[in-house]
């Protein structure tokens, strides 16, 4: 059971760059919901923002729980359903105009684990997003998990031969595709995470909006290794970072 509220909030999307976001629980992305396949999920939603919003979940549920009906300012609604299928999903506002409600920050991750679980790993959630800071329907900042260049300034520490599992979601608005490229390595791809068998072994993954994938990899050698969008503009405007690999 989760309590989620929508609220307006200024957030810092790059050093000194603030954006008037619409948020779930005061953050972008919203809280990651995690459960096991078959669990009953209950989301108590309060719209504490300045305009109607909703929560639409990817996955299986009844029409009444689909989140396409706006919840008015100050109103509450409870979404309730059984979590299926297992895999990596997302949730987001589904009020028109969609491009504005999604771009402004109303989205988050929804992980449904298989009943048998997955092999132990160092896990991390990465949501690829961007921000139109001058409201010209084009992004000026690109990132994973909202803050441009954050993982360049603060590399992610991992160990040699440690299995790393990245839950990767693309929710970028105003651009047709996004991508993930890993330096000096390849990764196994589990598209949408709904199969336990890998579908690709590659170092670059292209994704449209709403696409998800689970990536698994290990590093053989210590060092600092870059990861970024293999769209040069996105990388130069914030979507890049480093893994710091140590013995």
N, C-alpha and C positions, 0 to 999 in steps of 0.2 A: 504494500500500500504506500502510495506516494502523495504528498501534498505539493501541488505546483500552482504558482500564481504568475500571471502576466503583469509586468510593470514597466513603465518608461524609466530609462536610466542612461545617463551619459557614461560611456565606457572609453577607456584609452586603448586605441587599436594600433598605435605605434608610439614611440617616445614623444610625448607632447602633442599627439594628435588625438582629439576626442571626437566621438561620434554619438549622436542622439539615438540610442538603440531602443528597440522594443525587446524585452527580455522575458525569459522564464526563470523565475526565482532570482532575478537581479543579475543574471550572468549570461554570457554568450560564449559557447553554446550552453543550452540549458543542462540540467543535471542528467547524467547518463543513467538510464533505467536498465537494470540487469536482473535476469531471472533464469529459471530453467524451463525448458519446454513443458507445457501442461500446467504451469503455475497459474493461479488466478491473479490477475493484475487489476488493481483498483487505483485510479488516478483522481484525486479530489482537486478539481480545478477551480480557481478563483480568478476572475478577471478584475485585477486592481489597476488596470491601465486606463488610458484616456480614450480608447476606442474599442469596438468589438473585436474579439479574437476567439480562437478555438485551438484544439489539438487534434491533429490527424495522425494516426499511427499506421506505419506500413506493417503488413502481416494480415492475419485472418481475424475477423470479428464481424458482428452483425452490422447492418446498415445504421441502426440507431447509435452505434458507437463509432461511426466513421469520421466524426469531427468536421463535417462540412457545414454544419449549422453554426452561425456566429453566436457566441455567448456575450451578452450585452455588458456594458460597464457596470461593475459592482455585482454581477450575477455569478452564480456557482453552477457547476455541472460535474457529475461523477461519470467517468469513463470506466467501464468494467468489462473484462473479457479474459479468455484463457490464452496464454502466450503460445503462439505457434505461427509458422514453423520455426525450428531452431535456425539461428543464423544472425547476421548483422543487419539490423533494420534502423530506421530513424523515425522521428516524429517532427511535425512542424505545423505552424498555423495554416489553415486552409481558407482564410477569409480573403475576398477580393479587395484590391488587386493583389494577386498572389506574389508577383515579383517584388512588390514593396514589403509585404508582410514577412516574406522569407528573408529578403535581403537585409531588413532592419534587425534581424537577429533571433526570430522566433523558430528555433530548431534545436534538436538534440539527438543523442544516440540512444538506441534501444537494442540491447544485446540479449538474445535468447540462447542460452547454452544448451547443447544436446544433453540428454539425460545421462549419457555415459561420460560426459565431460570431454575436455581436450587435454592433450599432454601438457604437463607443467611448463610454463614459459614466463619470461618477463613481458608483461602485457602493457600496452598503452593504446589510448584512443586518440586518433587524429582526425579532426573534421576540417576539411579544406574549405575555406570561406574567403570572402572579400568584402570591401566596404567602399561605397560611393560617397566620399566625404564632402564633395561639392554638389551632389545631387544632379549630375548631368547624365545619369543612366550609364555610367561607366565607372569601374572601380579604380581607386587611387591606391588602395592598400590591399595586398593579398597575404594570406597566412594559413597556417594550420592552428586551430584553436585560438583564432582571433587576433593575436598580437603579432604584427609583422616583425620579422627578424628575431623573435624571442629566442628561438633555439639556435640561432647563430651566436647570440650573446651568451646564452646559457646552454651549452651542449648537453645532450642526454647521455648519462653514463651507462655503459653496458660492459659486460665481461666477454673476453675471448671464449668462443665456443658456447656461449649462453644462447639458448633459443629465445628469440625475440618475436613477439606476436603483435602486429599492429592492426587495430581495427580502424580501417580507413573509410571515410565517408566524404563524398563530394556534394556540397550544397551551394556551390558558387553560383551567383546570379549575374546576369548580363554578359556572360561568356559561355560559349557552347560546350567547351570541354575544359577539363583540368587534368593534371597528371602527377604521378609520383615517380621520381627517379632516385635510385640508390647507387652511390658511388662504390666502385671496387668490389662489387658483390652482386649476387642474384637473389631472388626471393621466390618462394612458392606462393601461388595465388589461389585463394579459395573464393571464387566469385559469390558474393552475397552471403557466403558462409553456410549455405544450405546443403552442401555436400561435404563429406569428410575426406574426399579425394581431391588432390590438387588439380587445377585446370590448366595452369601455365607455370613455366619457370623462366623468369625474365628479370630485367633490371629497370624496366620502364612500363608503367601501367597507365593507359588512357581511360578516362571516365567522364560520362555525361552527368548532368545534375541528377541527384537522387541515387546514383549508382554507389554500391558499396563493395568492399572486398576485405578479406582477412589476409594479411601478408605474414609469412614466417621466414626467418633467416637467422643465420649465425655468422659471426666474423671470425676468420681464422687468425688474423694478425692484429696486434694492438696498433692504435693510432687514432687520428681524428679524421672522420669520413663524412662527407657532405651528403645530404639528401635535399631534394628540392623539386619544384615543378619543372618538367622539361618543356615549359613554355617560357622563353627567356624573359618576356615582360613580367610575368608573374614572379619569377625568381628575383628579378631586380627590384621589384616593388614590395618584397617582404616574405615571399613564400620560399624560404630556404632555412636550413639548419644543419647541425652536426651531431653525429654520434661520437662520443669519446669512449674508445674501446681500450680497456686495460686488462692486464693479466689477472 
